[in-house]
């Protein structure tokens, strides 16, 4: 059952190969011992992690 309060969250797992891979299709196999739901699969050509600085501007600040 999915909650109706927009709080549904899921685990994000990044599988990054040690070397670049050229492929036309992506296939994955899951051997789950319990029930499993895959809601989204993303195949990206690049992932970069950068620091994010959240600056809260007070009134009068630019």
C-alpha positions as CSV (number, residue, x, y, z in Angstrom):
1,X,0.0,0.0,0.0
2,X,1.3,3.4,-0.9
3,X,0.7,6.2,1.6
4,X,-1.6,9.1,0.5
5,X,0.4,11.8,2.2
6,X,3.2,12.1,-0.3
7,X,5.7,10.6,2.1
8,X,6.6,7.6,0.0
9,X,10.4,7.3,-0.1
10,X,12.7,4.7,-1.5
11,X,16.3,3.7,-1.5
12,X,18.5,5.0,-4.3
13,X,21.3,2.7,-5.2
14,X,24.1,3.8,-7.6
15,X,25.9,1.0,-9.5
16,X,28.9,2.6,-11.0
17,X,31.2,0.3,-13.1
18,X,34.9,0.6,-12.6
19,X,35.4,1.5,-16.3
20,X,33.1,3.1,-18.8
21,X,30.7,0.7,-20.5
22,X,29.2,1.2,-24.0
23,X,25.8,-0.4,-24.3
24,X,22.6,-0.2,-26.2
25,X,20.3,-2.0,-23.7
26,X,20.5,-2.5,-20.0
27,X,19.2,-5.7,-18.3
28,X,19.2,-6.4,-14.6
29,X,18.4,-9.5,-12.7
30,X,17.1,-9.5,-9.1
31,X,17.0,-12.6,-6.9
32,X,14.8,-11.3,-4.1
33,X,14.0,-13.5,-1.2
34,X,11.1,-11.2,-0.3
35,X,8.6,-9.1,-2.2
36,X,10.3,-6.3,-4.2
37,X,8.9,-3.4,-6.1
38,X,11.1,-1.5,-8.6
39,X,9.4,1.8,-9.2
40,X,12.1,3.6,-11.3
41,X,15.3,2.6,-13.1
42,X,17.6,5.3,-14.4
43,X,20.5,4.7,-16.8
44,X,22.8,7.7,-17.0
45,X,25.9,8.5,-19.0
46,X,27.4,10.5,-16.1
47,X,27.0,11.0,-12.4
48,X,28.8,13.7,-10.5
49,X,28.7,14.5,-6.9
50,X,29.2,18.1,-5.9
51,X,28.8,19.9,-2.6
52,X,25.7,21.9,-2.2
53,X,25.7,24.9,0.1
54,X,22.2,26.0,1.1
55,X,22.3,29.7,1.9
56,X,19.2,31.2,3.5
57,X,18.9,34.8,2.5
58,X,17.4,37.0,5.3
59,X,15.4,40.1,4.3
60,X,17.7,42.8,3.0
61,X,20.4,40.3,1.9
62,X,21.1,39.6,-1.7
